[in-house]
Amino acid sequence: MKGSVRKRGAAWSYRFDMGVIDGKRQQKEKGGFRTKKEAEAALAEAMASYSQSGQVFEPTEATVSDYLDQWFDLYCKIELKYNTQLAYRNIIDNHLKPAFGHYRLSSLTPAAAQEYANSLKLHGYSKSHLSGILSTFSEALDYAVEPLHYIKINPMKMVKTPKAEKPPRQRIILQPDDWQEIIDRFTGTRFEIPLLLGYYTGMRISEALGLTWENIDLDGGWITVDHQAQKRKHVGADLSEAVPAWYIETPKTDGSLRTIKIGQTLRDALRREKVRQAENELRYGGQYMLHFGHKEKDEKNQDIVRIIHAPKCLGSQLPQIKLVCVAADGQYTSPDSMKYANRVIHHELKIAFDYHSLRHTHATMLIEGGADIKDVQRRLGHADIATTLNTYVHDTEQMQEKTAMLFDQLAARKTS
C-alpha cells in the first residue's frame, strides 16, 4: 500500500491507495494540513487505521459485487468447508454478480430481489438449485447487517421463494444379481476393495478412498473413520484454478467420526489385499509407489495433510501414509479413479450405478432386514437421525409387505 504527501497552495495533503472498486483503483485523499510533518503524521495514522480495519470502501458506495468478494474473504474462507466454499464461489460468480453486481449495496430493494427469484423459476431452475442461490445471497446480506452494519435490513428477508417442482432424485438400490455381476467384473483389480468397502460398510467414497491400514482392526473387525480424502488446491490459490492435489482432512461432520463393525466377508477380503500389497511391493521393488503426508494448514488454520506420491527408490523424510486403496504398482486409487469403474458398469454391464448407490443399498438392506434405525444412523455417520430416515429409508415393496404382514399378525392376536 503506497502513500504520499504533497503541497497544494498554502496547505499540505496526503493520499494513499485503497484497493479496487468497480474495477478501478481508488485512493483516499485529505488536505488542509498546515505543515508537511502534520500531513505525514495524519497519513501514517490513516494508513494504520485502514490496514487494521481492512475496509476498502464506504458502505454507501460499495457495489454488491465488491461486497460479495469481501464477504467471501471475511466469512466463507474462515467458516466454511472447502467444498462449500467452491459452491458459494460458483453461485457468486455465475449468478449473483451477473444479476446484482452493478447495484449499490445500499440501494438493493426487496422488489429487485423478488424479481430475480421469480426469474430463476421461469428459467427452469430446480427447487434445490433455486433455494441454494437465494439462501446464499440471503446469508451474505445477513452478514452485511450484522456484524458489519453496512445495511439496516436484509432485503432477501422479504422475498417469497417461488414454488418450483423438485424432480425426484434417482436413488439406486442394487439388486443382489447386479451387485454380484459388478464385484465379479472387478475382482482382482484396484477397484475391488473400494467397491467392497462401499457395499459392506456404507462409507462415503471420500471416506473409503482415504482409508489407511492403521484405521482397520482386522482381528476385532472394526474400521475407524476419522478422516476423508479431499481434492483441493493449495491454500491461498484462486478457487477458479484447477485443484492440484489430494489431501487427508477431517470428515464431513462431527457425526462422521465413528467406528464401523465389519463382517467376515470384508475382513477376509482386506486380509487378502494386505498380503497382495506386500507381495506387489516386493515384485515392483524401487518402482513401487509409496505415499507420504505433508502437513499444511487450511483456510481455518486447521491441520490437513497433502498426499505426496513417490517411487520407493526415491524415499522421503515425510511420514508414510499406508493407503488401503491402491493399484498393483502402489498408485493411489482416488475418487477420480473410480470414474473408470463407473463407466464400465454403465456401458459394459448396463447397470445403473454410482458409488453412492453402494451406501444407499447398504442402508436400505439393513432397514428392510429389521436393523435398528439408530444403529444405521451411527453406521452411516449421520449427525441427525432425521437424515437417515428421510434419505435412506424408502417405502419399498418389501417394506410394504412387511408392514401388511405385521398388521395381520397384530389383528389376529386381537381376535384370538
Secondary structure, DSSP 4 states (H G I P E B T S, - for coil): --EEEEEETTEEEEEEEEEEETTEEEEEEEEEESSHHHHHHHHHHHHHHHHHH---S-TTT-BHHHHHHHHIIIIIHHHS-HHHHHHHHHHIIIIIHHHHTTSBGGG--HHHHHHHHHHHHHTT--HHHHHHHHHHHHHHHHHHHTTS-SSSS-GGGGPPPPP---PPP------HHHHHHHHHHHTTSTTHHHHHHHHHH---HHHHTT-BGGGEETTTTEEEE--EEEEEPPTTS-TTSPP-EEEEE--SSGGG-EEEE--HHHHHHHHHHHHHHHHHHHHHGGGSEEEEEEEEE-TTS-EEEEEEEEETTT--SSPB--BSSB-TT--B--TTTHHHHHHIIIIIS-----HHHHHHHHHHHHHHTT--HHHHHHHHT-SSHHHHHHHH----HHHHHHHHHHHHHHHHHHH-
